[in-house]
Amino acid sequence: MEEHKKTDEIFFRENVLLSKLVEYQEGAVVSRTLIKKDTGTITVFAFDKGQALSEHTAPFDAFVFVPEGEATITVSGVAREMKQGDMTILPAGKPHSVKAREKFKMLLVMIRS
């Protein structure tokens, strides 16, 4: 997959594995935005082991899908252990955080209303 291709061209021309859209980077969280519109965004993240997004809130609901790895996602103080194939909803206005227990990738779909 060539980096200079626009995301929509990639999906139009070839089948794509979700887990291959973003690569791990040592000691970092890496993201790639696939769609960014006024109505919402779709972003893929790759977390190195131990990396995290600190607790924050968002004004919109978000859907999370885990194609690879394991993480703890905490929403309003309730921790959930997530693994490959799991999904959850992050409700608007509720504090949430993400921490990778091992290398971990997630698809985040945020719907603005």
Secondary structure per residue as TSV (DSSP state, phi and psi in degrees):
chain	resnum	aa	ss	phi	psi
A	1	M	-	360.0	122.2
A	2	E	-	-81.4	136.8
A	3	E	T	-67.4	-26.9
A	4	H	T	-77.9	-10.1
A	5	K	S	-69.5	140.1
A	6	K	-	-70.5	149.7
A	7	T	H	-56.1	-43.4
A	8	D	H	-64.5	-31.8
A	9	E	H	-68.3	-36.9
A	10	I	H	-61.1	-48.4
A	11	F	H	-70.3	-30.8
A	12	F	H	-71.7	-35.2
A	13	R	H	-96.6	-18.7
A	14	E	S	-153.5	156.9
A	15	N	-	-74.0	143.3
A	16	V	-	-129.5	133.2
A	17	L	-	-83.6	126.1
A	18	L	G	-52.8	-44.1
A	19	S	G	-67.2	-13.3
A	20	K	G	-95.6	-2.0
A	21	L	S	-75.9	-18.4
A	22	V	S	-146.4	140.4
A	23	E	-	-106.2	153.6
A	24	Y	-	-69.8	148.7
A	25	Q	-	-132.7	130.4
A	26	E	T	-55.5	128.8
A	27	G	T	69.2	23.2
A	28	A	-	-143.1	165.2
A	29	V	E	-111.0	124.9
A	30	V	E	-115.0	140.2
A	31	S	E	-132.8	156.1
A	32	R	E	-140.2	119.6
A	33	T	E	-84.4	123.3
A	34	L	E	-91.2	-39.1
A	35	I	E	-139.2	133.7
A	36	K	E	-136.2	108.5
A	37	K	E	-131.5	166.7
A	38	D	T	-60.0	-29.1
A	39	T	T	-87.5	-10.5
A	40	G	E	160.7	176.1
A	41	T	E	-135.7	154.6
A	42	I	E	-127.3	122.2
A	43	T	E	-134.3	139.6
A	44	V	E	-107.2	134.5
A	45	F	E	-119.6	148.2
A	46	A	E	-127.3	121.8
A	47	F	E	-109.1	129.7
A	48	D	-	-72.4	157.5
A	49	K	T	-52.1	131.3
A	50	G	T	86.0	-11.6
A	51	Q	-	-75.9	156.0
A	52	A	E	-150.6	160.2
A	53	L	E	-108.9	120.5
A	54	S	E	-67.6	163.4
A	55	E	E	-57.5	132.9
A	56	H	E	-156.1	171.9
A	57	T	-	-122.2	160.6
A	58	A	-	-133.1	147.7
A	59	P	S	-78.9	0.3
A	60	F	S	-131.2	154.0
A	61	D	E	-66.8	149.2
A	62	A	E	-137.6	146.6
A	63	F	E	-108.9	133.3
A	64	V	E	-120.4	131.9
A	65	F	E	-125.4	137.1
A	66	V	E	-106.5	104.1
A	67	P	E	-84.4	-13.5
A	68	E	E	-163.4	139.3
A	69	G	E	88.2	-166.4
A	70	E	E	-140.7	142.3
A	71	A	E	-151.4	165.0
A	72	T	E	-108.5	123.3
A	73	I	E	-113.0	123.3
A	74	T	E	-110.8	128.6
A	75	V	E	-126.5	122.0
A	76	S	T	50.4	42.3
A	77	G	T	82.4	-2.3
A	78	V	E	-103.0	116.1
A	79	A	E	-86.7	138.1
A	80	R	E	-126.8	131.1
A	81	E	E	-84.6	121.3
A	82	M	E	-112.3	142.1
A	83	K	E	-140.1	175.7
A	84	Q	T	-47.0	128.2
A	85	G	T	93.4	-14.0
A	86	D	-	-78.1	157.2
A	87	M	E	-144.0	159.6
A	88	T	E	-156.6	171.0
A	89	I	E	-114.4	136.3
A	90	L	E	-105.1	105.1
A	91	P	-	-68.5	144.7
A	92	A	T	-55.3	138.8
A	93	G	T	77.7	-3.8
A	94	K	-	-97.2	131.8
A	95	P	-	-65.9	137.6
A	96	H	E	-147.1	157.1
A	97	S	E	-145.8	162.7
A	98	V	E	-135.5	133.1
A	99	K	E	-137.0	128.4
A	100	A	E	-79.0	119.6
A	101	R	E	-78.6	-27.1
A	102	E	E	-147.0	178.9
A	103	K	E	-52.5	138.0
A	104	F	E	-150.4	138.3
A	105	K	E	-122.7	147.3
A	106	M	E	-143.2	147.6
A	107	L	E	-102.4	126.2
A	108	L	E	-116.4	122.1
A	109	V	E	-115.3	114.4
A	110	M	E	-107.6	127.0
A	111	I	E	-107.0	120.0
A	112	R	-	-91.5	140.0
A	113	S	-	-131.2	360.0
